[in-house]
Amino acid sequence: MQQLKLLKTGLKIIFCLLLVAWLLVRFFISPAFHMISGKSMNPILNNGDYVLTTKVEEINRYSIIVIKEKKSEELLVKRVIGIPGDTVSVSGNNVSIGNQKSGDSSFTYNFQVTHDVISQLELNNKIPQNNFFVIGDNLKYSRDSRIFGLIEESQILEQVKWKIWPIADFQRVD
């Protein structure tokens, strides 16, 4: 009888510890799984791949993030290229983004952007606080900041951490 009581107490403690661990993971790390749809992040993420995401810790240049596009409310996976404080210059359809303070080399993209994006970028010579310029790795198939402009930090929902499927391609991607 004493052993049964001890076993029940031990099981209750284990259950409580598991519940606390689950709550900590769920509300502080908040992992989620997403299936990649489309070719915009090829070759690192392909159509049908599954990724593990977490809450946003810190947004850096080259972070891969999940955003909610304002107009369509669609979830998109993109790479951060421009961060707050980066210098921006627009010459025709060429957009140059760089960070002179840290000595990063300047990135020059030769692509067409919409008139609205040109207007938005010409207003500032720097990317404003809480704004980011994002692109897909596969520019030919990506709908990104070249089309919808800078994104606000509030549009960033999660950070992609791991590519988990297919299992043969399991890897950290951040």
N, C-alpha and C positions, 0 to 999 in steps of 0.2 A: 504494500500500500504506500509506504514511504517512497519507494522508487518510482511508482506511478505519478505521485505528486511532484517529485523532482523532475521527471520527464515532461510533465505538462508545463511546469514553470520554465524549463529550458526551451521548450517549443514556443511558448509565449514570448520569451526574450528574443529568440531568433526571429520570430515573425515581426516583432516590433522593430528590430534592427533592420530587417529587410524593407519594411515599410518606410522607415526614416531614410534609408539609402535611396529608395525609389523616389521619394518626395524631393530629396536634395537634387538628384539627377534631373528629374522632370522639371523642376521650377528654377534651377540655377543654370544647368547646362542646356536643358531643353533640346535634346537631340530629336531630329526628324529625318525621315527618309524621303527622297524625291527621285522620280524617274525623269531622266533627261529626255526632252522632246525636241527634235530638230537637230540641225547641223551647226548651229551658231558657235558652239564651243569645241568643234573638232580641231585638232586631233585628240586633245586631252580628255574631253567628255563627248561621247557619241550618243546618237539616238538610241534609246533603250537602256542606257547605263543607269545604275542606281547610285546615288550619293548620300552620304550622311552629313547632315548640317547641324550646326549648333547656334545658340544665340551669338550675336555679334560681340566679340571681345574688343578688338581694335581694328579699325579699317586702315589698311596700308596699301600703297601702290602694289599692284599685282594680286591682291586678295581676290578670291572668287566668291561672289556673293549672290544671294537670291534677292531680287527686288520685285516690287509691285509697280508696274507701269501705271501712271496716273490715269491716262485716258481709257485704256482697255481693262484695267484691273488685273491683267494677266501677270502670272509669276514668270520671271525671266532669270536665267543664270548668266551672269556677266563677270568680266574681269575689270577691276578698278585700275584706271590708267592715270587719271588726273585727280589730285587731292587738294583740299583747301590750301590756298596760298601759292599754288603752282601758277606760273606765268602762262598766259594764253595770248596767242596772236593769230589773227585771221587774215589771210591774204588770198582773196578770191575764195576758192573752195579748200585751200590748204589750212589745216589747223595745226599749230605747233604748241605743244604743252611741255613744260619743263620746270625744274626747281633749281633756280640759280643759287639759292642759299646753301643747299647741301652738295652742290657740285654734280648733281645728276646730269647725265647727258640729255639734251633736248630730244624729244620724240617728235618727229614730223610725220604726219599722216597725209597722204594724198588721196583724198576721197571727197565725194560731193556730200555736202550737208544741206539740210533744208534751209530755206530763207529764214524761218523762225529761229533755227539754231545759230545761224550766222548773226542775226540780230541779238540773240541772247549773249553770245560769246563776245561780241564787239562792245557790249555795255561795260564789260569788266576787262581789265588787263590781267586779272588774277581770278582763279576759281574762288568764289566766296566761301566763307565759313559754312559748314554743314552741307556743302554741295560736292558732287563728285562727277567725273566724266568716266563712263563705263563703255566697254566694247566687248563684242564676242571675239574669240580667238580666230574664228573663220569669218573674216570681214565680208566675204561675198554673200554669206547667208545670214548675217546678223542684223537684227533690228535693235539699235542701241543708241547711245548719246549722239551719234551722227544724225539720227532721225528725230529723236524726242528731246534732245538737249541734256543739260545737266540734271542729275537726280538729286533729290534732297535726302539727307540722312534718314529722315522718317520713312522713306520708301524702302530702305534696306531692312529686310526681315531676318535674314540668317546668313551665316558664313558657311561655305562648303569646306569640309575638312577632309573627307575620305571618299574615294571612289570605291564602292564595295561590290559592285557587280558589273560585268562578269567577274567571277572570282579570280580568273587568270590575270586580270588587270587591277586587282586590289592594290591601292596605293594612296598615300597621303597626297592631297592636291593643294593645300594652302601654302 
